[in-house]
Amino acid sequence: MAVGVAVLLWSTAFGVSSEVLTTASPAVLSVMRFTIALLVLVPLAAGRPGFIRTLRQPRTVLLGLFGVSLYYSLTNIGLEFTEPGTVALTNAALPAMTAVLGAII
Protein backbone atom coordinates (compact mmCIF):
# COMPACT_ATOMS: atom_id res chain seq x y z
CA MET A 1 0.00 0.00 0.00
CA ALA A 2 2.75 2.45 0.97
CA VAL A 3 4.67 1.77 -2.25
CA GLY A 4 1.52 2.33 -4.29
CA VAL A 5 0.86 5.66 -2.59
CA ALA A 6 4.50 6.71 -3.09
CA VAL A 7 4.35 5.88 -6.81
CA LEU A 8 1.06 7.74 -7.18
CA LEU A 9 2.41 10.84 -5.44
CA TRP A 10 5.67 10.77 -7.40
CA SER A 11 3.93 10.27 -10.74
CA THR A 12 1.63 13.25 -10.25
CA ALA A 13 4.15 15.59 -8.60
CA PHE A 14 5.53 17.17 -11.76
CA GLY A 15 2.13 17.73 -13.35
CA VAL A 16 0.74 19.26 -10.16
CA SER A 17 3.88 21.37 -9.69
CA SER A 18 3.58 22.64 -13.27
CA GLU A 19 -0.01 23.68 -12.63
CA VAL A 20 0.88 25.41 -9.36
CA LEU A 21 3.62 27.33 -11.19
CA THR A 22 0.96 29.04 -13.32
CA THR A 23 -0.04 31.04 -10.22
CA ALA A 24 2.99 30.85 -7.92
CA SER A 25 6.73 31.31 -8.24
CA PRO A 26 9.23 28.44 -7.99
CA ALA A 27 10.32 29.76 -4.58
CA VAL A 28 6.75 29.74 -3.23
CA LEU A 29 6.23 26.22 -4.57
CA SER A 30 9.42 25.03 -2.85
CA VAL A 31 8.41 26.59 0.47
CA MET A 32 4.92 25.06 0.20
CA ARG A 33 6.36 21.61 -0.56
CA PHE A 34 8.78 21.73 2.38
CA THR A 35 6.14 23.08 4.76
CA ILE A 36 3.79 20.22 3.93
CA ALA A 37 6.64 17.71 4.29
CA LEU A 38 7.63 19.26 7.62
CA LEU A 39 4.09 19.03 8.97
CA VAL A 40 3.73 15.38 7.90
CA LEU A 41 7.19 13.92 8.47
CA VAL A 42 8.46 15.59 11.66
CA PRO A 43 5.68 14.17 13.86
CA LEU A 44 6.35 10.72 12.38
CA ALA A 45 10.10 10.96 12.95
CA ALA A 46 10.10 12.76 16.30
CA GLY A 47 9.56 9.57 18.28
CA ARG A 48 12.51 7.76 16.71
CA PRO A 49 15.65 7.36 18.80
CA GLY A 50 18.41 9.79 17.84
CA PHE A 51 16.14 12.13 15.88
CA ILE A 52 17.27 15.34 17.61
CA ARG A 53 20.92 14.27 17.60
CA THR A 54 20.73 13.60 13.85
CA LEU A 55 19.22 17.03 13.18
CA ARG A 56 22.14 18.70 14.94
CA GLN A 57 24.78 17.11 12.73
CA PRO A 58 26.24 19.43 10.05
CA ARG A 59 26.09 16.53 7.58
CA THR A 60 22.30 16.40 7.94
CA VAL A 61 22.03 20.13 7.23
CA LEU A 62 24.24 19.83 4.14
CA LEU A 63 22.30 16.84 2.82
CA GLY A 64 19.02 18.66 3.36
CA LEU A 65 20.28 21.82 1.71
CA PHE A 66 21.94 20.32 -1.36
CA GLY A 67 20.30 16.92 -1.66
CA VAL A 68 16.72 18.10 -1.27
CA SER A 69 16.16 21.86 -1.11
CA LEU A 70 18.44 22.91 -3.94
CA TYR A 71 17.41 19.95 -6.11
CA TYR A 72 13.67 20.62 -5.86
CA SER A 73 14.10 24.37 -6.17
CA LEU A 74 16.03 23.93 -9.42
CA THR A 75 13.46 21.38 -10.62
CA ASN A 76 10.71 23.94 -10.02
CA ILE A 77 12.64 26.52 -12.03
CA GLY A 78 13.12 23.96 -14.81
CA LEU A 79 9.38 23.31 -14.91
CA GLU A 80 8.90 26.90 -16.02
CA PHE A 81 10.93 26.22 -19.17
CA THR A 82 9.91 22.68 -20.14
CA GLU A 83 7.06 20.19 -19.98
CA PRO A 84 6.35 18.06 -16.87
CA GLY A 85 6.88 14.85 -18.88
CA THR A 86 10.40 15.89 -19.83
CA VAL A 87 11.20 16.72 -16.22
CA ALA A 88 9.80 13.34 -15.08
CA LEU A 89 11.90 11.45 -17.63
CA THR A 90 15.03 13.37 -16.65
CA ASN A 91 14.31 12.67 -13.00
CA ALA A 92 13.77 8.97 -13.71
CA ALA A 93 17.16 8.81 -15.47
CA LEU A 94 19.02 10.27 -12.47
CA PRO A 95 19.91 6.91 -10.84
CA ALA A 96 21.53 5.70 -14.07
CA MET A 97 23.36 9.01 -14.58
CA THR A 98 24.58 8.86 -10.97
CA ALA A 99 25.93 5.33 -11.53
CA VAL A 100 27.77 6.45 -14.68
CA LEU A 101 29.23 9.47 -12.88
CA GLY A 102 30.24 7.22 -9.98
CA ALA A 103 32.02 4.85 -12.36
CA ILE A 104 33.86 7.75 -13.98
CA ILE A 105 34.93 9.22 -10.66
Secondary structure, 3 states (H helix, E strand, C coil): CHHHHHHHHHHHHHHHHHHHCCCCCHHHHHHHHHHHHHHHHHHHHCCCCCHHHHHCCHHHHHHHHHHHHHHHHHHHHHHCCCCHHHHHHHHHHHHHHHHHHHHHC
